[in-house]
Amino acid sequence: MGCSDSSKDAPAPGGDDPDPTTVTPPGKGAPGVVGTAGIKAWDDLPTSEKDKIKGWNTIFMHQSVGTDLEDGAAANGFRFEYFDMNEKPDGGLSGNVFSASNGMPIEKMEEFKRNALAHKGILKIAIFKFGYADIREEDREAVQVAYKQMIDDLRAQIPGLRFVHITPPLVYIATRDEGNEAKMKTGQWMKSTFAEKDVIFDLQTVESNDGACKLGNVWRICDEYRSTASCPSKSQGVDAPEGQGHLCEAAAAKISKAFLMSIYNTGK
């Protein structure tokens, strides 16, 4: 997976990790939503500001599209190192893939909570990402309730912990909706529930070009971002014609800038 193998890769442009004795601690932060404009905002940051996030102990747990984001971040010089229950996330950006399968959101949340609490003494920023198979209309509201409970519990048990919420990724739809409407509802719920206190990385608006790519009134991932034979995902390969939404390698490098900007905003 991206986070487990990335430590073997050569560093990409963006500077070496900062000296741990001179790490800048997170500042007050700027809650709110980071969307398409976050790509340029990241590009416009001076390197010294970008490098601050390398010193903030962050965990990112995910599957599939999350690995695309990790690959994109590494291409921009910001590699997520591996962590788990025993391996401490004390080197700045750290990531891992859920052992719970896609389509098992409750089990993913339980796993995320265990991992966060295992490192409560050093953790600064926590990032949970749903897979596109985790959000279904039939149990969407129950999953949202469980997600908020997880966030509330972690906020209470790890004082000062900051969060980046990620709107659930969209899939490519050409003939019928394959669950994107439900994912859009959860994305809007995240923004209305958490944006006043935390940072929301609005992946849905970025990968749909602010809703320009859609089937009827339902958003979808744009052709230019999806994983195809001409531009596959670095770690996931080529998607099926419909029903998947991995990011092609070039798109991952672009979109991950808004993801990195979201992390920066938690402690700017």
Disulfide bonds with the S-S distance in Angstrom:
Cys213-Cys222 1.98
Cys231-Cys248 2.27
